[in-house]
Amino acid sequence: MDYLDFLYGLKREGVKLDLGIMREFIEMVEHPERDFLSVHVAGTNGKGSTAALIYNILSQKGSSGLYTSPHLIDFNERILLDKEFITNQKIIEFVEKYYDTIVSLSKKSRNPTFFETTTAMAFWYFSRMHAKYGSIEVGLGGRLDSTNVITPEVSVITSIGYEHSDRLGCSLDAIAFEKGGIIKNGKPVVLGDRKRDVVRTIEKIASIRNTSVKNIWDKTDVLAKKTDRKGMSLTIVTEKSEYKIKTPMTADYQVNNIRCAILAAESLESIGITKGNIIRGIGRSVWPARMEIIWRDPTVMVDAAHNPPAAHSLVSSLKQIDDFRPVLLIGMLKDKDYFSFLRIMSEVSDSVVLTLPDEPQRAIEPEFLRPWAEKFFKNVRVIRDPKEAYQLLKDEHHDILVTGSIYLVGIIKAVEHSPVKPFIS
């Protein structure tokens, strides 16, 4: 049996916003999520970066795991422990051990989905390898997400915007309610959003669960920020301390993620995280495919922005780099707001090449996007093969930005053998 094929075969179940089977499955796996202290990170955008920042801070204190999704190139990237991705051997070991369990659940009700299974695998792996801490990124939503079987020491909600409205609701109140479902009784909550509807909903949930919200907009100040192509330096002041940060990350939108990570770390009082742990952890953090320069001549930047809020943040950050005016290579998925995304991205370029991401069932045909792109860009081309499109752009242009989908960015990072670990090696 090809065990990775078996896991991907579970994708036929799709996404199930229902914790019933996950709770049953995790009990059969003997509750590995109880064997390590965790931080839970939700949000429309920024949750992966924030989870990675927290992982790098926790790593200063002991054996730490990071669970994120989706991956850029290889499945193994989803599960990271002590600087190394899970091995194929451990994936096989888990599937062999729990194959009969998965089959038995399918006969009783339904089998665990791909994401439910990989979530259980991550927790099992962290437990089996004696991790002390885990930074866990929510997959979709929060309240009914598969990861929401943990009881974290602190919950983090980065920002909230309109996405997956068919599953999470059509209002910010409704979406915030779903994200706020990760808040646990008596456990601290960090919020990276200041929109009135969002704050009201999260504070209401926190009150019901006997805790309070630490909003970065109230609890932190940002001073003396400088950014160039090599990174960013800034000072962040909290009620507890002042942090002089130097990071290789260049995106302005990472500032709020850093603020979330700092407040989360400060909330982990039982661990005894120091100011030095926080500064060193953030200083070694990178988050692949977020305003990441993977090639220098020509300059090639990749960013996995795929929705309007992420596009706004990306454009705002790009405008701070005076000498970067790229041609865009864009590919998108069918469930994204491609019209708004293209409109926003046209603020930083008048030329775009449309291509096809590596997600056969969900990718938008680039020819379909052409008439929409022509409303905003002077120069529009369609090159269906992303590798062919990328090579052509490298031959023709000095500045290139690849964006629109993580499934496109992953192809280009693989072409350039670009690193995918969330820290400086």
C-alpha positions in Angstrom: 0.0 0.0 0.0 1.2 3.5 -0.8 0.3 5.2 2.5 0.5 8.8 1.1 -1.9 7.8 -1.6 -4.2 6.3 1.1 -4.1 9.6 3.0 -4.9 11.7 -0.1 -7.7 9.3 -0.9 -9.4 10.5 2.2 -9.8 13.9 0.5 -12.8 12.4 -1.2 -14.6 13.0 2.1 -13.9 16.7 1.6 -13.9 19.1 4.6 -16.3 18.2 7.4 -17.1 20.9 9.9 -18.2 18.4 12.5 -16.1 17.4 15.5 -18.0 14.1 16.3 -15.8 11.8 14.3 -12.6 13.7 15.2 -13.4 13.3 19.0 -14.0 9.6 18.5 -10.9 9.1 16.4 -8.6 11.1 18.8 -9.8 8.9 21.7 -8.9 5.8 19.7 -5.5 7.3 19.2 -5.3 7.6 23.0 -5.5 11.4 23.3 -2.0 12.4 22.3 -3.0 16.1 22.3 -2.9 16.0 26.1 0.8 15.1 26.3 2.2 18.6 25.4 1.3 22.2 26.1 -0.2 23.9 23.1 -0.9 27.3 21.5 -3.9 27.4 19.1 -3.8 30.0 16.2 -6.9 30.9 14.1 -7.6 33.8 11.7 -8.4 34.6 8.1 -4.9 35.7 7.3 -1.6 35.5 9.2 -2.3 32.4 11.2 0.5 30.3 9.6 3.1 33.0 10.1 2.0 33.6 13.7 2.0 29.9 14.5 5.6 29.7 13.1 6.7 32.7 15.1 5.3 31.1 18.3 7.0 27.8 17.4 10.3 29.5 17.1 9.8 31.2 20.5 8.7 27.9 22.1 11.8 26.2 20.6 14.0 28.3 22.8 12.5 26.6 25.9 12.4 22.9 24.8 11.3 20.3 22.3 8.5 21.9 20.1 6.2 21.0 17.3 4.5 23.0 14.6 1.4 21.8 12.7 0.3 23.9 9.7 -1.5 23.5 6.4 -1.4 23.3 3.5 2.1 22.4 2.4 4.1 24.1 -0.3 5.9 21.1 -1.9 5.8 18.0 0.2 3.1 16.6 2.6 5.8 16.2 5.4 6.1 20.0 5.7 2.8 20.1 7.6 4.3 18.4 10.7 7.6 19.8 12.1 9.4 18.9 15.3 12.7 20.2 16.5 13.7 21.6 13.1 12.9 18.5 11.1 9.8 17.5 9.2 8.1 14.2 9.9 9.7 11.3 8.1 8.0 9.0 5.6 8.7 6.2 8.1 6.7 7.8 10.8 3.8 8.5 8.4 3.8 4.9 7.4 4.0 3.8 11.1 0.9 5.9 11.9 -1.2 4.7 9.0 -0.3 1.1 9.6 -1.2 1.4 13.3 -4.5 3.1 12.8 -5.6 1.8 9.4 -8.1 -0.6 10.9 -9.4 2.2 13.2 -10.1 4.4 10.2 -11.8 1.6 8.3 -13.9 0.7 11.4 -15.1 4.3 11.7 -16.1 4.3 8.0 -18.3 1.3 8.7 -19.9 2.8 11.7 -20.5 6.4 10.4 -17.8 7.8 8.2 -14.1 7.6 8.0 -11.9 10.5 9.2 -11.2 13.0 6.5 -7.7 13.7 5.2 -7.4 16.7 7.5 -8.8 14.9 10.5 -6.3 12.1 10.0 -3.3 14.3 9.5 -4.3 16.3 12.6 -4.4 13.2 14.7 -1.1 12.1 13.1 0.6 15.4 14.1 -0.6 15.1 17.7 0.4 11.4 17.8 3.9 12.3 16.5 4.4 15.1 18.9 3.4 12.8 21.8 5.5 9.9 20.6 8.6 12.0 20.2 8.0 13.6 23.6 7.5 17.2 22.5 7.0 19.6 25.4 5.2 22.3 23.3 3.1 22.5 20.2 2.1 25.5 18.0 -1.1 24.5 16.2 -2.7 26.3 13.2 -6.4 26.0 12.6 -7.3 24.6 9.2 -10.7 26.2 8.5 -12.8 28.3 10.9 -12.1 27.2 14.4 -15.1 26.1 16.4 -15.6 22.9 14.3 -12.1 22.6 13.0 -10.4 19.2 13.5 -7.6 20.9 15.6 -10.2 22.1 18.1 -9.9 19.0 20.3 -6.9 20.6 22.1 -7.1 22.7 25.2 -4.4 25.3 24.6 -2.6 27.4 27.1 -3.4 30.4 25.0 -5.6 31.0 21.9 -4.6 33.5 19.2 -7.0 35.0 16.6 -4.9 37.0 14.1 -7.4 38.8 11.9 -10.8 38.2 10.5 -12.1 38.8 7.0 -14.6 37.5 4.5 -13.6 34.0 3.2 -15.3 30.6 3.0 -18.6 32.4 3.6 -20.5 29.3 2.4 -19.1 27.5 5.5 -18.4 30.2 8.1 -21.2 32.7 7.4 -21.7 35.9 5.4 -21.1 38.5 8.2 -18.0 39.4 10.3 -20.1 38.5 13.4 -20.7 35.0 12.1 -17.1 34.4 11.0 -15.8 35.8 14.3 -18.1 33.4 16.1 -16.6 30.5 14.3 -13.0 31.7 14.8 -13.8 32.4 18.5 -14.8 28.8 19.0 -11.2 28.0 19.8 -11.4 30.1 23.0 -11.2 27.8 26.1 -12.5 28.4 29.6 -10.2 30.5 31.7 -7.4 30.5 29.0 -5.9 33.8 27.7 -7.0 35.1 24.2 -4.8 37.3 21.9 -6.6 39.1 19.1 -5.0 40.9 16.2 -8.1 42.6 14.8 -9.8 45.9 15.7 -12.9 45.8 13.6 -15.9 46.7 15.8 -18.0 43.6 14.9 -15.1 41.3 15.4 -14.0 42.7 18.7 -17.5 42.7 20.1 -18.1 39.0 19.2 -14.7 37.8 20.4 -15.1 39.7 23.7 -18.5 38.2 24.2 -17.3 34.7 23.7 -14.3 35.4 26.0 -16.6 36.7 28.7 -18.8 33.6 28.6 -15.6 31.5 29.0 -14.3 33.4 31.9 -11.4 35.0 30.3 -10.4 38.4 28.8 -9.0 39.5 25.4 -5.6 40.9 24.9 -5.9 43.0 21.7 -2.6 43.9 20.1 -4.1 47.4 19.3 -4.6 48.1 23.0 -1.7 46.1 24.5 1.3 46.9 22.1 2.9 49.8 20.4 5.2 49.7 17.4 8.1 52.1 17.2 11.0 52.9 14.9 10.2 50.4 12.1 12.6 50.2 9.1 12.2 47.8 6.1 14.4 47.0 3.1 14.8 44.0 0.9 17.0 42.2 3.5 14.5 42.4 6.4 12.9 44.5 9.0 13.9 46.1 12.3 11.4 47.5 14.8 10.7 48.0 18.5 7.5 46.6 20.0 6.5 47.8 23.5 4.1 45.9 25.7 2.9 46.4 29.2 5.6 43.9 30.3 8.6 44.8 28.3 10.3 46.4 25.2 11.5 44.2 22.4 14.0 45.4 19.8 13.4 43.0 16.9 15.4 42.3 13.8 13.8 39.8 11.4 14.6 38.6 7.9 10.9 39.0 7.1 10.1 42.0 5.0 6.3 42.2 4.8 4.7 45.0 6.7 1.8 42.7 7.5 4.1 40.5 9.5 4.3 43.3 12.2 0.8 42.4 13.5 1.7 38.7 13.5 4.8 39.5 15.5 2.7 41.5 18.0 0.3 38.5 18.3 3.2 36.1 18.9 4.8 38.4 21.6 1.5 38.7 23.5 0.9 35.0 23.2 4.4 34.2 24.6 4.0 36.7 27.4 0.7 34.9 28.3 2.6 31.5 28.7 3.6 32.4 32.3 4.0 28.8 33.4 6.7 28.2 30.8 8.9 31.1 31.9 9.6 32.5 28.5 12.1 35.4 28.7 12.6 38.6 26.7 15.7 37.0 25.1 13.7 33.9 24.1 11.1 36.1 22.3 13.7 38.3 20.6 15.8 35.3 19.4 12.8 33.2 18.3 11.4 36.0 16.2 14.8 36.9 14.9 15.3 33.5 13.4 11.8 33.2 12.0 10.8 33.1 8.4 7.6 32.1 6.8 8.1 30.7 3.3 6.0 32.2 0.5 5.2 35.4 2.3 6.9 38.2 0.4 9.8 35.8 0.1 12.6 36.6 -2.4 13.7 33.3 -3.8 15.9 34.6 -6.6 18.0 37.7 -6.9 18.8 38.2 -10.6 16.2 38.8 -11.7 14.4 39.5 -8.4 11.7 36.8 -7.9 9.3 37.3 -5.0 6.6 34.8 -4.0 3.6 35.4 -1.8 0.8 33.0 -1.2 -1.9 35.7 -0.9 -5.1 34.3 -2.2 -8.0 36.5 -1.0 -8.7 40.3 -0.9 -7.6 41.0 2.7 -4.2 39.3 2.0 -4.0 41.1 -1.3 -4.5 44.5 0.4 -1.8 43.6 3.0 0.6 42.5 0.2 0.0 45.6 -1.9 0.5 47.9 1.1 3.8 46.2 1.9 5.0 46.3 -1.7 4.4 50.0 -2.0 7.0 50.5 0.7 9.7 49.0 -1.5 10.4 51.9 -3.8 12.3 50.1 -6.5 10.1 47.0 -7.0 7.6 47.2 -9.8 7.0 43.6 -10.8 5.3 41.7 -13.6 2.8 39.3 -11.9 2.4 35.6 -12.4 -1.1 34.7 -11.0 -3.0 31.5 -10.7 -6.1 31.1 -8.5 -8.7 28.6 -7.2 -12.4 28.6 -8.0 -13.6 29.4 -4.4 -11.6 32.6 -4.2 -12.8 36.2 -5.0 -10.6 36.5 -8.1 -12.3 39.7 -9.3 -11.4 41.7 -6.2 -8.0 40.0 -6.0 -7.0 41.0 -9.5 -8.3 44.6 -9.0 -6.2 45.0 -5.8 -3.1 43.5 -7.3 -3.3 45.9 -10.3 -2.2 48.7 -8.0 1.4 47.5 -8.1 1.7 46.3 -11.7 0.2 46.8 -15.2 1.3 43.4 -16.5 0.1 40.0 -15.6 0.6 36.4 -16.8 -2.3 34.0 -15.9 -1.5 30.4 -15.3 -2.8 27.2 -13.7 -2.0 26.2 -10.1 -1.3 22.6 -9.2 -4.7 21.8 -7.7 -6.6 20.0 -10.5 -10.1 19.9 -9.0 -10.2 23.5 -7.8 -7.9 25.6 -10.1 -9.5 28.3 -12.3 -8.7 28.0 -15.9 -6.5 31.0 -16.8 -8.5 31.7 -20.0 -11.5 32.2 -17.8 -9.6 34.8 -15.8 -8.4 36.7 -18.9 -11.4 39.0 -19.5 -11.5 39.9 -15.8 -7.8 40.7 -15.7 -8.1 42.8 -18.9 -10.4 45.2 -16.9 -7.4 46.1 -14.6 -4.1 45.3 -16.4 -2.7 46.9 -19.6 -0.8 43.7 -20.5 -2.4 40.3 -20.0 -1.1 37.0 -21.2 -2.2 33.4 -20.6 0.4 30.7 -20.3 -1.2 27.6 -18.9 1.9 25.8 -17.8 3.3 27.6 -14.7 6.9 26.4 -15.2 6.9 27.6 -18.8 5.3 30.9 -17.8 7.9 31.4 -15.0 10.9 30.7 -17.2 9.6 33.1 -19.8 9.2 35.9 -17.2 12.7 35.2 -15.9 14.1 35.7 -19.4 12.1 39.0 -20.0 11.8 40.9 -16.7 13.9 42.3 -13.8 11.2 42.0 -11.1 8.6 39.1 -10.8 5.9 38.4 -8.3 4.3 35.0 -8.1 1.0 35.1 -6.2 -2.7 34.0 -6.1 -2.4 30.5 -4.6 -0.1 28.5 -2.4 -0.5 25.8 -5.1 1.2 28.0 -7.6 3.9 29.3 -5.3 4.8 25.7 -4.3 5.5 24.9 -8.0 7.9 27.8 -8.4 9.6 27.2 -5.0 10.2 23.6 -6.1 11.7 24.8 -9.5 14.2 26.9 -7.6 14.8 24.4 -4.8 13.8 27.1 -2.4 13.8 26.2 1.4 10.5 25.6 3.1 11.4 25.5 6.8 10.1 28.4 8.9 13.4 29.5 10.3 16.9 30.5 9.3 19.0 27.3 9.0 
